[in-house]
Amino acid sequence: MEKKILRAGIVGSGFAAKFHYEALQRVFSTKVEISGAYSATPQKLLDFTAARGLRAFGSLEDLIDHADVIHVCTPPVTHEPIVMAALNKDKQVIVEKPFTGYFGDGSETFNGETFPRAKGLEHCLGSINRMLQAEKAGKGRIMYAENWVYAPAIQKEKELLQKTGAQILWMHGEESHSGSHSLTYGQWKFSGGGSMIGKGCHPLSAAIYLKHVEGRARNGKPIRPKTISARTHAITRMPGFKNEGYLRTTYKDTEDFALLHVIFEDGTIADLFASELVMGGVHNWIEVNTSNHRTICNINPNTAMQAYTPDGKYFDNIYVTEKTETKQGWSSMSPDESWFTGYQHEMEAFYRSAAYGDEIESDSRLASDSMATIYAGYLSAEKKGAEVEITIL
Ligand SMILES: NC(=O)c1ccc[n+]([C@@H]2O[C@H](COP(=O)([O-])OP(=O)(O)OC[C@H]3O[C@@H](n4cnc5c(N)ncnc54)[C@H](O)[C@@H]3O)[C@@H](O)[C@H]2O)c1
C-alpha cells in the first residue's frame, strides 16, 4: 500500500518543538513532510528552522493552511487558541501536555497563589468544553501528546490488563526532577499551575489511562476518576529553604511539590507525587498493583545501560540522561531516551490515526479527565486536602 503523505506544521521552537521534530523522523507508517514552523519568538524560530532546513512561517494561520497535522509545542496558556484555530480549519491537532488550565484574568496583579481555586476549576472546565465541542463539530481530531501513554512499559501494562482481566487496586507513581528549563514554567499565568499540572499530569494521565483500559477490557466502558484529595507546597520559596544551587528556584507563584490521592468510580485508588525537588535525573515511574499481577514501570531511570566513569570530563560530549547534575561515577545512561519516554511511539501512533483513522489512545477524553482531576486537585489543596468531586465532561 502507498504510504499516505501528511504535512506537519510545528507551532513553537523550544524544547518540545525539538523533540517533536526528532520523533517525526521516526514515523514510518506515513510519509511525513514537515511544512515548517511558526513561533512567537522570531529569532528562536529562525534558529530552529535554519538548523533543520525548515521553512519559518510568519503567522500561525499561514502555517495551519500549509499543514494537515498541527503540533502545539507552546506554553500551556496558548494551547486552547491554537487548538481552536487548527480545529476550525478541520486540521488534526497534536497538543502537548498539559491540555489546558486557568491562566488568570489577564491583570498585572493576578497571583497564582491567591486566586479562588473554584474559579480556576470553572474556567478550566470551560476551556476543555470549548475544545471538545470544536472537535465534535469538525473533522479534525485532538491527539493529546501524553507520552507516558505510549511509553513501552505502559503499553505492556495495557496488554497485561487486557489479557489477564485484572482489576487495578492501587497505583502509585511520580514525575519529579530538579526543575524545569522553561522560563514560562513557574509563572501561573503561562503554565496554569506548578508541579501538580506540569509534572503530575504525566503519572496521573497514565493512571487514568490504565483504568480506562481496564474498564473497557472488563466491562466495555472506561473507569473514570471520581474524587481527589491533594496537597501542594512551595518548598524552594520557603524563607528557610537551604539553597545549595542544585535545584531550580525560579518559581514565581506556583507550587514545587504536589501529592494527589485519586479515587476511581470503582473505589480503587492512585497515589501520585510530582515535584521539582529531586536530584539525580528525571524520576518517572508508576507501580501498578492489581488483582493478579504487579508491575513497576520505570520510564526514567531505567537499567537498560549502566555507565561508570571516574571523571565526568570523559562524558562531556555524551548525552547520558535528562537532568543529571553530574556524569561522574555511576549513571543510568539511556541508550535511546525517546524510545523509553514514548516520544517516537506517540508520534507514530498519532500519524497512523491521522492517516488511516486508527483509534487514538491518548485522546481528548483522557486529556479532559486528566485536567478536570488536576483542577479539582487545586481546589482540594486550597482546602488542605479535603476530598473534592471530579467533574467528568
Ligand atoms: N511531554 C513532555 O515530556 C514535555 C516536555 C517538555 C515540555 N512539554 C510541553 O511542551 C510545551 C512547550 O514547552 P517547552 O518546554 O517547549 O517550552 P519552551 O519555552 O522551550 O518553548 C516554547 C515555545 O513556544 C513559543 N511560543 C510561545 N507563545 C507562542 C504563541 N502564542 N504562538 C506561537 N509560539 C509561541 C515560544 O516562542 C517558544 O519557542 C508545554 O506545554 C510543555 O508542558 C512537554
The ligand as an SDF file (V2000), in Angstrom:
LIG
                    3D

 44 48  0  0  0  0  0  0  0  0999 V2000
    5.7970   15.6980   27.0110 N   0  0  0  0  0  0  0  0  0  0  0  0
    6.9100   16.1510   27.5610 C   0  0  0  0  0  0  0  0  0  0  0  0
    7.7310   15.3720   28.0490 O   0  0  0  0  0  0  0  0  0  0  0  0
    7.1980   17.6310   27.5540 C   0  0  0  0  0  0  0  0  0  0  0  0
    8.4760   18.0900   27.8560 C   0  0  0  0  0  0  0  0  0  0  0  0
    8.6990   19.4910   27.8160 C   0  0  0  0  0  0  0  0  0  0  0  0
    7.6710   20.3420   27.5100 C   0  0  0  0  0  0  0  0  0  0  0  0
    6.4270   19.8560   27.2420 N   0  0  0  0  0  0  0  0  0  0  0  0
    5.2930   20.7520   26.9450 C   0  0  0  0  0  0  0  0  0  0  0  0
    5.5390   21.4140   25.7050 O   0  0  0  0  0  0  0  0  0  0  0  0
    5.0140   22.7290   25.7430 C   0  0  0  0  0  0  0  0  0  0  0  0
    6.1390   23.7170   25.4060 C   0  0  0  0  0  0  0  0  0  0  0  0
    7.1550   23.5890   26.3880 O   0  0  0  0  0  0  0  0  0  0  0  0
    8.6910   23.8760   26.0280 P   0  0  0  0  0  0  0  0  0  0  0  0
    9.4750   23.2360   27.1150 O   0  0  0  0  0  0  0  0  0  0  0  0
    8.9590   23.5480   24.6280 O   0  0  0  0  0  0  0  0  0  0  0  0
    8.7400   25.4550   26.2260 O   0  0  0  0  0  0  0  0  0  0  0  0
    9.8380   26.4390   25.6290 P   0  0  0  0  0  0  0  0  0  0  0  0
    9.7620   27.6430   26.4900 O   0  0  0  0  0  0  0  0  0  0  0  0
   11.1370   25.7260   25.4550 O   0  0  0  0  0  0  0  0  0  0  0  0
    9.2940   26.7920   24.1590 O   0  0  0  0  0  0  0  0  0  0  0  0
    8.0430   27.3990   23.9630 C   0  0  0  0  0  0  0  0  0  0  0  0
    7.9670   27.9160   22.5240 C   0  0  0  0  0  0  0  0  0  0  0  0
    6.6510   28.4010   22.2800 O   0  0  0  0  0  0  0  0  0  0  0  0
    6.7480   29.6340   21.5630 C   0  0  0  0  0  0  0  0  0  0  0  0
    5.5130   30.3970   21.7820 N   0  0  0  0  0  0  0  0  0  0  0  0
    5.1010   30.9950   22.9200 C   0  0  0  0  0  0  0  0  0  0  0  0
    3.8750   31.5530   22.7330 N   0  0  0  0  0  0  0  0  0  0  0  0
    3.5220   31.2960   21.4490 C   0  0  0  0  0  0  0  0  0  0  0  0
    2.3910   31.5950   20.6620 C   0  0  0  0  0  0  0  0  0  0  0  0
    1.3460   32.2570   21.1670 N   0  0  0  0  0  0  0  0  0  0  0  0
    2.3730   31.1890   19.3590 N   0  0  0  0  0  0  0  0  0  0  0  0
    3.4250   30.5160   18.8410 C   0  0  0  0  0  0  0  0  0  0  0  0
    4.5280   30.1960   19.5460 N   0  0  0  0  0  0  0  0  0  0  0  0
    4.5730   30.5690   20.8430 C   0  0  0  0  0  0  0  0  0  0  0  0
    7.9990   30.2810   22.0960 C   0  0  0  0  0  0  0  0  0  0  0  0
    8.4580   31.2160   21.1770 O   0  0  0  0  0  0  0  0  0  0  0  0
    8.9190   29.0640   22.2370 C   0  0  0  0  0  0  0  0  0  0  0  0
    9.5360   28.7890   21.0180 O   0  0  0  0  0  0  0  0  0  0  0  0
    4.4230   22.9220   27.1410 C   0  0  0  0  0  0  0  0  0  0  0  0
    3.0380   22.6760   27.0990 O   0  0  0  0  0  0  0  0  0  0  0  0
    5.1370   21.8710   27.9690 C   0  0  0  0  0  0  0  0  0  0  0  0
    4.3730   21.4390   29.0800 O   0  0  0  0  0  0  0  0  0  0  0  0
    6.1820   18.5120   27.2300 C   0  0  0  0  0  0  0  0  0  0  0  0
  1  2  1  0
  2  3  2  0
  2  4  1  0
  4  5  1  0
  4 44  2  0
  5  6  2  0
  6  7  1  0
  7  8  2  0
  8  9  1  0
  8 44  1  0
  9 10  1  0
  9 42  1  0
 10 11  1  0
 11 12  1  0
 11 40  1  0
 12 13  1  0
 13 14  1  0
 14 15  2  0
 14 16  1  0
 14 17  1  0
 17 18  1  0
 18 19  2  0
 18 20  1  0
 18 21  1  0
 21 22  1  0
 22 23  1  0
 23 24  1  0
 23 38  1  0
 24 25  1  0
 25 26  1  0
 25 36  1  0
 26 27  1  0
 26 35  1  0
 27 28  2  0
 28 29  1  0
 29 30  1  0
 29 35  2  0
 30 31  1  0
 30 32  2  0
 32 33  1  0
 33 34  2  0
 34 35  1  0
 36 37  1  0
 36 38  1  0
 38 39  1  0
 40 41  1  0
 40 42  1  0
 42 43  1  0
M  CHG  2   8   1  16  -1
M  END
$$$$
